């Protein structure tokens, strides 16, 4: 719905007009019309003007100045220059015509008998009429989407309404570009070929948006064009409104509909977010009472039924600890289950997607999942680990700076006994980093001797289990102490195989042999004594625990 130069030429007053240059650019949009009264008119132009002139203001310009003037008009995105021969300028200079062609600016000659008002008035009347129609259409569309919002209609209904208005399929995606809703299933199955033309906002639409070229997989890899509108809600969380230009390119009125749909979706998503956060807080409170064993059975079932939780069957506690750039995301950053950071939100979404039958919450900076499992299935732990690995892969793709440690407790036959599984999941989380390293998935059943060590709360009591020979090495005050301890640890883990130890430490075989002999000299260790070696290995584990405890204190 726009008036263009070619439409202006259809006016009765321009029947005898002659296009002197830029004939292939008559599709330019006319946004206004004015008469040139002074040569500095270019200082006041906004673009899209149809300029009427007799060239009187520039009658003294030489050829070079005429070219520069035409170039400035083109730079200001003037739609066309309409020149009327007058007694002051009998013939339009060739330099102006040539420069107009070069700058893609239509230059139109009209007879001197045609009054300017016969062009100005019809053009401005048409422009004003179009603006009135746009405003009327905007009001109709605004009222329509406002009614949807007041009626508490779903995002699905909003995008269905938009599709009818613009004649193209529409889809809504979450922050991970996972489809929430679509009016045409095949619209969501595509590969991006190129992203381009990003706009913060334009005259057509005030929402930031961008275009992308895609390849539709279900249409024999047909190339298509899409417009994507990021819709920001709370905490900078975005959803994406996607329009596929499958049937026709979007026009000006279509953008009015898209803008109103985006506003309506934004309001709906904010409302849903607020409801979800209240629901999440209530569920998190219930989960905390569950894992602390504070909830009587009658209240437990009553509250679970109220929020739609199925608590029948066996559950195991799975704990997720988030770190970023080697720094843990502490409890003050994850407040009672409320999404307070992108890291926690990413993890929550991934868990919700891949552990939909789990009960999810937060406690003490940890993400807590009560994972439902079949107690008769001997592979329940393996299945949970596989699903957890998938969750971590999904999160890592979204934010590769995040690291997540996972601890899995034992399986509780009844939800009322879940507190025991929670305690064991905490042990698995704490000792898992020592046993398996950072970003590991550790179950309580894998802890081995650490189950016993976890029972000790007194550090000094734990130190008494470090054998004297190992203590001598720990007290060794030379610079190579750390190398000796590392070599001892890996040597014992490698079943006292010096070659394998050298490969794991990337050092020469003779270096390993030398270090082991040096350890013997310092401590008197008997590497042939299996019982002593077991005590040394336990002592090394205790040392790691004590060091870790020391770091966490500070």
C-alpha positions as CSV (number, residue, x, y, z in Angstrom):
1,X,0.0,0.0,0.0
2,X,2.3,2.7,-1.3
3,X,2.3,5.3,-4.1
4,X,5.2,5.1,-6.5
5,X,6.6,7.3,-9.2
6,X,4.9,5.1,-11.9
7,X,1.6,5.8,-10.2
8,X,2.2,9.5,-10.2
9,X,2.8,9.4,-13.9
10,X,-0.8,8.1,-14.4
11,X,-2.2,11.5,-13.1
12,X,-4.2,13.4,-15.8
13,X,-1.9,16.4,-15.3
14,X,1.1,14.3,-16.3
15,X,-0.2,12.8,-19.5
16,X,2.4,14.8,-21.6
17,X,5.3,14.1,-19.1
18,X,8.5,12.6,-20.6
19,X,10.9,10.5,-18.6
20,X,14.4,11.7,-19.4
21,X,16.4,9.4,-17.2
22,X,16.0,6.5,-14.7
23,X,13.1,4.9,-16.5
24,X,13.9,1.6,-14.9
25,X,13.6,3.1,-11.4
26,X,10.0,4.3,-11.5
27,X,9.1,1.8,-8.8
28,X,10.6,4.1,-6.2
29,X,8.1,5.0,-3.4
30,X,6.9,8.6,-3.1
31,X,6.5,9.7,0.6
32,X,6.0,13.4,0.0
33,X,6.1,16.2,-2.6
34,X,7.8,19.6,-2.5
35,X,8.8,22.5,-4.6
36,X,12.5,23.4,-4.9
37,X,12.9,27.1,-3.9
38,X,16.6,27.2,-3.1
39,X,19.8,25.4,-4.1
40,X,20.4,24.1,-0.5
41,X,17.2,22.0,-0.6
42,X,19.3,18.9,0.0
43,X,20.0,20.0,3.6
44,X,16.3,19.6,4.4
45,X,15.3,16.4,2.6
46,X,14.4,13.2,4.5
47,X,14.1,10.8,1.5
48,X,11.2,9.7,-0.7
49,X,10.3,13.2,-1.9
50,X,9.0,14.0,-5.4
51,X,10.7,17.4,-6.1
52,X,9.1,19.9,-8.5
53,X,11.4,22.6,-10.0
54,X,12.0,24.9,-12.9
55,X,15.7,24.7,-12.2
56,X,15.6,28.5,-11.5
57,X,17.4,28.1,-8.1
58,X,20.4,26.5,-9.8
59,X,20.4,28.4,-13.1
60,X,23.9,29.7,-12.5
61,X,25.4,26.3,-11.7
62,X,28.1,25.1,-14.1
63,X,28.1,21.6,-15.4
64,X,30.1,20.1,-12.6
65,X,28.0,21.8,-9.9
66,X,24.8,20.4,-11.7
67,X,26.2,16.9,-11.5
68,X,27.1,17.3,-7.9
69,X,23.6,18.6,-7.1
70,X,21.9,15.6,-8.9
71,X,24.3,13.2,-7.0
72,X,23.2,14.8,-3.7
73,X,19.6,14.3,-4.5
74,X,20.2,10.6,-5.3
75,X,22.2,10.3,-2.0
76,X,19.2,11.7,-0.1
77,X,17.1,9.0,-1.8
78,X,14.8,11.4,-3.6
79,X,12.1,9.5,-5.5
80,X,12.1,11.7,-8.7
81,X,13.0,15.2,-10.0
82,X,10.1,16.7,-12.0
83,X,11.3,19.7,-14.2
84,X,9.1,22.2,-15.9
85,X,10.6,24.2,-18.7
86,X,10.3,27.9,-18.0
87,X,11.3,31.2,-19.5
88,X,14.5,31.0,-17.3
89,X,15.5,27.6,-18.5
90,X,14.5,26.7,-22.0
91,X,16.3,23.4,-22.2
92,X,17.2,20.8,-19.5
93,X,21.0,20.5,-19.5
94,X,22.4,17.2,-20.8
95,X,24.7,16.9,-17.8
96,X,21.7,16.7,-15.5
97,X,20.0,14.0,-17.5
98,X,23.2,11.9,-17.8
99,X,23.9,12.2,-14.1
100,X,20.4,11.3,-13.3
101,X,20.8,8.1,-15.3
102,X,24.1,7.4,-13.6
103,X,22.6,7.9,-10.1
104,X,19.5,5.9,-10.8
105,X,17.3,9.0,-10.3
106,X,14.2,9.4,-12.5
107,X,14.1,12.8,-14.1
108,X,10.8,13.8,-15.6
109,X,10.0,16.7,-17.9
110,X,6.6,18.3,-17.8
111,X,5.1,21.1,-20.0
112,X,5.3,24.6,-18.7
113,X,1.5,25.0,-18.8
114,X,1.1,22.4,-16.0
115,X,0.6,24.1,-12.6
116,X,2.6,22.6,-9.7
117,X,-0.6,22.3,-7.7
118,X,-2.1,19.9,-10.2
119,X,0.7,17.5,-9.2
120,X,1.2,18.5,-5.5
121,X,-2.4,18.2,-4.4
122,X,-3.3,14.8,-6.0
123,X,0.0,13.3,-4.8
124,X,-0.4,14.5,-1.2
125,X,-4.1,13.5,-1.2
126,X,-3.1,10.0,-2.2
127,X,-0.4,9.8,0.4
128,X,-2.7,11.0,3.1
129,X,-5.4,8.6,2.1
130,X,-2.9,5.8,2.3
131,X,-1.8,6.9,5.7
132,X,-5.5,7.0,6.9
133,X,-6.0,3.4,5.5
134,X,-2.8,2.3,7.3
135,X,-4.0,3.8,10.6
136,X,-7.5,2.2,10.2
137,X,-5.9,-1.2,9.4
138,X,-3.5,-0.8,12.4
139,X,-6.4,-0.1,14.7
140,X,-8.3,-3.1,13.4
141,X,-5.3,-5.4,13.8
142,X,-4.4,-3.9,17.2
143,X,-8.0,-4.5,18.4
144,X,-8.0,-8.1,17.1
145,X,-4.8,-9.1,18.9
146,X,-5.8,-7.2,22.0
147,X,-9.0,-9.2,22.1
148,X,-6.9,-12.4,21.8
149,X,-4.8,-11.3,24.8
150,X,-7.8,-10.4,26.9
151,X,-9.4,-13.7,26.1
152,X,-6.3,-15.5,27.4
153,X,-5.8,-17.2,24.0
154,X,-2.7,-19.4,23.5
155,X,0.4,-18.6,21.4
156,X,-0.9,-21.2,19.0
157,X,-4.1,-19.1,18.4
158,X,-2.1,-15.9,18.0
159,X,0.1,-17.3,15.3
160,X,-2.9,-18.9,13.5
161,X,-4.5,-15.5,13.4
162,X,-1.3,-14.0,12.0
163,X,-1.1,-16.6,9.3
164,X,-4.6,-15.7,8.1
165,X,-3.7,-12.0,8.0
166,X,-0.4,-12.2,6.1
167,X,-1.1,-15.3,3.9
168,X,2.1,-17.1,5.0
169,X,2.9,-19.9,7.5
170,X,4.2,-18.9,11.0
171,X,6.1,-20.7,13.7
172,X,7.2,-19.9,17.3
173,X,10.5,-21.2,18.6
174,X,12.1,-21.1,22.1
175,X,15.5,-19.8,23.0
176,X,17.2,-23.0,21.8
177,X,15.3,-22.8,18.5
178,X,13.1,-25.7,19.5
179,X,9.6,-25.4,17.9
180,X,6.9,-24.4,20.4
181,X,4.1,-24.1,17.8
182,X,3.7,-24.0,14.0
183,X,0.9,-23.4,11.5
184,X,2.7,-25.6,9.0
185,X,4.9,-28.5,10.1
186,X,7.3,-28.4,7.2
187,X,8.2,-24.8,8.0
188,X,10.2,-25.9,11.0
189,X,12.4,-28.4,9.1
190,X,15.1,-26.4,7.5
191,X,18.8,-25.6,7.3
192,X,20.0,-22.0,7.4
193,X,21.9,-21.1,4.2
194,X,22.6,-17.5,5.1
195,X,21.5,-14.9,7.7
196,X,21.4,-11.3,6.4
197,X,19.7,-7.9,6.6
198,X,19.5,-7.5,10.4
199,X,17.4,-4.5,11.4
200,X,17.1,-3.0,14.9
201,X,13.9,-1.5,13.6
202,X,12.5,-0.1,10.3
203,X,9.7,2.2,9.2
204,X,7.7,-1.0,8.4
205,X,8.2,-2.6,11.8
206,X,9.5,-1.4,15.2
207,X,10.6,-4.8,16.5
208,X,14.2,-5.9,15.8
209,X,14.2,-8.6,13.2
210,X,16.4,-10.2,10.5
211,X,16.0,-12.1,7.3
212,X,17.5,-15.5,6.5
213,X,17.8,-17.7,3.5
214,X,17.0,-21.4,4.2
215,X,16.8,-24.8,2.6
216,X,13.5,-26.7,3.3
217,X,14.3,-30.4,3.9
218,X,10.8,-31.7,3.1
219,X,10.5,-29.8,-0.1
220,X,13.4,-31.4,-2.0
221,X,15.7,-28.8,-0.4
222,X,13.8,-25.9,-1.9
223,X,15.4,-22.5,-1.1
224,X,13.1,-20.1,0.8
225,X,13.2,-16.8,2.6
226,X,12.2,-16.2,6.2
227,X,11.8,-13.3,8.6
228,X,12.7,-13.9,12.2
229,X,11.5,-11.6,15.1
230,X,13.3,-12.2,18.4
231,X,10.7,-11.5,21.2
232,X,12.4,-10.7,24.5
233,X,10.4,-11.5,27.7
234,X,12.0,-11.6,31.2
235,X,15.6,-11.9,32.2
236,X,16.6,-11.4,28.5
237,X,15.0,-14.7,27.6
238,X,14.0,-14.8,24.0
239,X,11.5,-16.6,21.8
240,X,11.5,-16.3,18.1
241,X,8.6,-15.6,15.8
242,X,9.4,-17.0,12.4
243,X,7.5,-16.1,9.2
244,X,8.2,-18.2,6.0
245,X,7.6,-16.2,2.8
246,X,6.4,-19.3,1.1
247,X,3.4,-17.8,-0.7
248,X,4.3,-14.2,-1.1
249,X,6.8,-11.6,0.1
250,X,5.6,-9.6,3.1
251,X,4.2,-6.2,2.3
252,X,3.8,-3.1,4.4
253,X,0.4,-4.0,5.9
254,X,1.7,-7.5,6.7
255,X,4.4,-5.9,8.9
256,X,1.7,-4.1,10.9
257,X,0.2,-7.5,11.6
258,X,3.5,-9.1,12.5
259,X,4.4,-6.2,14.9
260,X,1.0,-6.6,16.7
261,X,1.3,-10.3,16.9
262,X,4.8,-10.0,18.4
263,X,3.5,-7.6,21.0
264,X,0.6,-9.9,21.9
265,X,3.0,-12.9,22.1
266,X,5.4,-11.0,24.3
267,X,2.5,-10.2,26.8
268,X,1.3,-13.8,26.7
269,X,4.8,-15.2,27.3
270,X,5.5,-12.8,30.2
271,X,2.2,-13.9,31.8
272,X,3.1,-17.6,31.3
273,X,6.5,-16.9,32.7
274,X,5.1,-15.3,35.9
275,X,2.6,-18.2,36.4
276,X,5.4,-20.8,35.8
277,X,7.7,-19.1,38.3
278,X,5.0,-19.2,41.1
279,X,4.3,-22.8,40.2
280,X,8.0,-23.6,40.3
281,X,8.5,-22.0,43.7
282,X,5.6,-24.0,45.2
283,X,7.0,-27.2,43.7
284,X,10.5,-26.4,44.9
285,X,9.2,-25.9,48.5
286,X,7.5,-29.3,48.3
287,X,10.7,-30.9,46.9
288,X,12.8,-29.4,49.7
289,X,10.6,-30.8,52.4
290,X,10.6,-34.2,50.6
291,X,14.4,-34.5,50.5
292,X,14.7,-33.3,54.1
293,X,12.2,-35.9,55.2
294,X,10.0,-33.3,56.9
295,X,6.7,-34.0,55.2
296,X,4.0,-36.3,56.7
297,X,2.6,-38.8,54.2
298,X,-1.0,-37.5,54.3
299,X,0.2,-33.9,53.5
300,X,2.7,-35.2,50.9
301,X,0.0,-36.9,48.8
302,X,-2.4,-34.0,49.2
303,X,0.1,-31.5,48.0
304,X,1.4,-33.8,45.2
305,X,-2.1,-34.2,43.8
306,X,-2.6,-30.5,44.0
307,X,0.3,-29.8,41.6
308,X,-0.1,-32.9,39.5
309,X,2.9,-34.9,40.7
310,X,2.9,-38.6,40.3
311,X,4.9,-39.8,43.3
312,X,4.0,-43.5,43.1
313,X,7.0,-45.8,42.4
314,X,10.7,-45.7,43.0
315,X,12.9,-42.6,42.7
316,X,16.6,-41.7,42.8
317,X,18.0,-38.3,43.5
318,X,20.2,-36.8,40.8
319,X,22.1,-33.6,41.7
320,X,23.6,-31.1,39.1
321,X,26.2,-28.6,40.2
322,X,26.8,-25.8,37.7
323,X,30.1,-24.0,37.3
324,X,31.2,-21.4,34.8
325,X,34.8,-20.5,34.0
326,X,35.7,-22.8,36.9
327,X,33.6,-20.8,39.3
328,X,30.6,-22.4,40.9
329,X,27.2,-20.8,40.6
330,X,26.2,-20.5,44.2
331,X,22.8,-20.6,45.9
332,X,22.4,-16.9,46.0
333,X,22.4,-17.0,42.2
334,X,19.7,-19.6,42.1
335,X,17.0,-18.4,44.4
336,X,14.6,-21.1,45.6
337,X,13.9,-22.4,42.1
338,X,13.4,-19.1,40.5
339,X,15.3,-18.7,37.2
340,X,17.9,-16.1,38.1
341,X,20.5,-16.8,35.5
342,X,20.9,-18.1,32.0
343,X,23.0,-21.1,33.2
344,X,20.3,-22.4,35.5
345,X,17.6,-21.7,32.9
346,X,19.5,-23.6,30.2
347,X,20.0,-26.6,32.5
348,X,16.3,-26.5,33.7
349,X,15.0,-26.6,30.2
350,X,17.3,-29.4,29.1
351,X,16.3,-31.5,32.2
352,X,12.6,-30.8,31.6
353,X,12.9,-31.9,27.9
354,X,14.8,-35.1,28.6
355,X,13.6,-36.1,32.0
356,X,9.9,-35.2,31.7
357,X,8.8,-37.7,34.3
358,X,11.2,-36.3,36.9
359,X,10.4,-33.9,39.8
360,X,12.7,-30.9,39.3
361,X,13.8,-28.2,41.8
362,X,16.7,-26.4,43.3
363,X,18.4,-26.5,46.7
364,X,21.6,-24.8,47.9
365,X,22.8,-23.8,44.4
366,X,22.2,-27.4,43.1
367,X,19.7,-28.5,40.6
368,X,17.8,-31.4,42.2
369,X,15.9,-34.1,40.2
370,X,13.9,-36.9,41.7
371,X,14.3,-39.3,38.9
372,X,11.6,-42.0,38.5
373,X,12.9,-45.5,37.8
374,X,11.7,-49.1,37.6
375,X,13.0,-50.8,40.7
376,X,12.9,-54.2,38.9
377,X,15.0,-52.9,36.0
378,X,18.6,-53.9,36.8
379,X,19.8,-51.3,34.2
380,X,18.0,-48.3,35.8
381,X,21.3,-46.6,36.7
382,X,22.8,-47.0,33.2
383,X,19.6,-45.5,31.7
384,X,19.7,-42.5,34.0
385,X,23.4,-42.0,33.1
386,X,22.7,-42.1,29.4
387,X,19.9,-39.5,29.8
388,X,22.0,-37.3,32.0
389,X,24.8,-37.4,29.3
390,X,22.2,-36.2,26.7
391,X,21.2,-33.3,29.0
392,X,24.8,-32.2,29.4
393,X,25.4,-32.4,25.7
394,X,22.4,-30.2,25.0
395,X,23.5,-27.6,27.6
396,X,27.1,-27.7,26.3
397,X,26.0,-26.8,22.8
398,X,24.2,-23.7,24.2
399,X,27.1,-22.6,26.5
400,X,30.4,-24.4,26.1
401,X,31.9,-22.4,29.1
402,X,29.6,-24.2,31.5
403,X,30.8,-27.2,33.4
404,X,28.4,-29.5,35.3
405,X,29.2,-32.1,37.9
406,X,26.5,-34.8,38.5
407,X,25.9,-37.0,41.5
408,X,23.4,-39.9,41.5
409,X,22.0,-41.4,44.7
410,X,20.6,-44.8,45.4
411,X,17.1,-45.9,44.4
412,X,14.4,-45.4,47.0
413,X,11.5,-47.8,46.8
414,X,9.1,-45.1,48.1
415,X,9.2,-41.3,47.8
416,X,8.9,-40.9,51.6
417,X,12.4,-42.4,51.9
418,X,14.0,-40.1,49.3
419,X,16.1,-38.2,51.9
420,X,18.5,-41.1,52.1
421,X,19.0,-41.0,48.3
422,X,19.6,-37.3,48.5
423,X,22.4,-37.7,51.1
424,X,24.1,-40.3,49.0
425,X,23.7,-38.2,45.9
426,X,25.6,-35.4,47.8
427,X,28.4,-37.8,48.6
428,X,28.5,-38.9,44.9
429,X,28.7,-35.3,43.9
430,X,31.4,-34.4,46.4
431,X,33.7,-37.4,45.9
432,X,33.0,-37.8,42.2
433,X,35.3,-34.9,41.4
434,X,38.1,-36.5,43.3
435,X,37.6,-39.9,41.8
436,X,36.5,-39.1,38.2
437,X,37.6,-35.4,37.7
438,X,35.6,-32.3,36.8
439,X,32.4,-32.6,34.7
440,X,31.9,-36.2,35.6
441,X,28.7,-38.3,36.3
442,X,29.2,-40.3,39.4
443,X,26.8,-42.6,41.2
444,X,27.0,-43.5,44.9
445,X,27.5,-47.1,44.0
446,X,30.8,-46.2,42.4
447,X,32.4,-44.5,45.4
448,X,34.0,-47.7,46.8
449,X,36.1,-46.8,49.8
450,X,34.9,-43.2,49.7
451,X,31.6,-44.4,51.1
452,X,33.5,-45.2,54.3
453,X,35.5,-42.0,54.2
454,X,32.4,-40.0,53.8
455,X,31.2,-41.0,57.3
456,X,34.0,-39.0,58.9
457,X,33.2,-35.4,59.6
458,X,36.4,-34.7,61.6
459,X,39.5,-33.9,59.4
460,X,42.0,-34.8,62.2
461,X,40.3,-38.2,62.6
462,X,40.7,-38.8,58.9
463,X,44.4,-37.9,59.0
464,X,45.0,-40.9,61.4
465,X,44.3,-43.2,58.5
466,X,47.2,-41.9,56.4
467,X,50.0,-44.5,56.7
468,X,53.3,-43.3,58.2
469,X,55.3,-44.0,55.0
470,X,52.9,-41.8,52.9
471,X,53.0,-39.1,55.7
472,X,56.8,-39.1,55.4
473,X,56.4,-38.2,51.7
474,X,53.8,-35.5,52.5
475,X,56.3,-34.0,55.0
476,X,59.1,-34.0,52.4
477,X,60.2,-30.4,51.9
478,X,61.9,-30.5,48.6
479,X,60.8,-28.9,45.3
480,X,60.1,-32.2,43.6
481,X,57.6,-33.3,46.2
482,X,54.6,-32.7,43.9
483,X,56.2,-34.7,41.1
484,X,56.8,-37.6,43.4
485,X,53.3,-37.6,44.8
486,X,51.8,-37.5,41.3
487,X,54.0,-40.3,40.0
488,X,53.1,-42.4,43.1
489,X,49.4,-41.9,42.5
490,X,49.5,-42.8,38.8
491,X,52.0,-45.7,39.3
492,X,49.6,-47.3,41.8
493,X,46.6,-46.6,39.5
494,X,48.5,-48.3,36.7
495,X,49.1,-51.5,38.8
496,X,52.7,-50.5,39.3
497,X,53.4,-50.5,35.5
498,X,56.2,-48.0,34.9
499,X,55.7,-48.0,31.1
500,X,52.0,-47.2,31.4
501,X,52.8,-44.5,34.0
502,X,55.3,-42.8,31.8
503,X,52.8,-42.7,28.9
504,X,50.1,-41.2,31.2
505,X,52.4,-38.6,32.6
506,X,54.2,-37.9,29.3
507,X,57.6,-38.5,30.8
508,X,60.5,-41.0,30.1
509,X,60.3,-44.5,31.4
510,X,63.6,-44.0,33.3
511,X,62.2,-40.9,35.0
512,X,59.3,-43.0,36.5
513,X,61.8,-45.7,37.7
514,X,64.0,-43.0,39.2
515,X,61.1,-41.3,41.0
516,X,59.8,-44.6,42.4
517,X,63.3,-45.5,43.7
518,X,63.5,-42.0,45.3
519,X,60.2,-42.5,47.0
520,X,61.5,-45.8,48.4
521,X,64.6,-44.0,49.8
522,X,62.5,-41.2,51.4
523,X,59.7,-43.4,52.9
524,X,60.9,-47.0,53.0
525,X,57.7,-48.1,51.2
526,X,57.5,-51.7,50.3
527,X,55.8,-51.9,46.9
528,X,55.5,-55.7,47.1
529,X,53.4,-55.5,50.2
530,X,49.8,-55.5,48.9
531,X,48.3,-54.4,52.3
532,X,50.6,-51.4,52.6
533,X,49.9,-50.4,49.0
534,X,46.2,-50.5,49.7
535,X,46.7,-48.3,52.8
536,X,48.8,-45.8,50.7
537,X,46.1,-45.6,48.0
538,X,43.5,-44.9,50.7
539,X,45.8,-42.3,52.2
540,X,46.2,-40.6,48.8
541,X,42.4,-40.4,48.5
542,X,42.2,-39.0,52.1
543,X,44.8,-36.4,51.2
544,X,42.8,-35.3,48.1
545,X,39.7,-35.0,50.3
546,X,41.5,-32.9,52.9
547,X,43.0,-30.6,50.2
548,X,39.6,-30.2,48.6
549,X,38.0,-29.4,52.0
550,X,40.8,-26.8,52.6
551,X,40.1,-25.1,49.2
552,X,36.4,-24.9,49.9
553,X,37.0,-23.3,53.3
554,X,38.6,-20.4,51.5
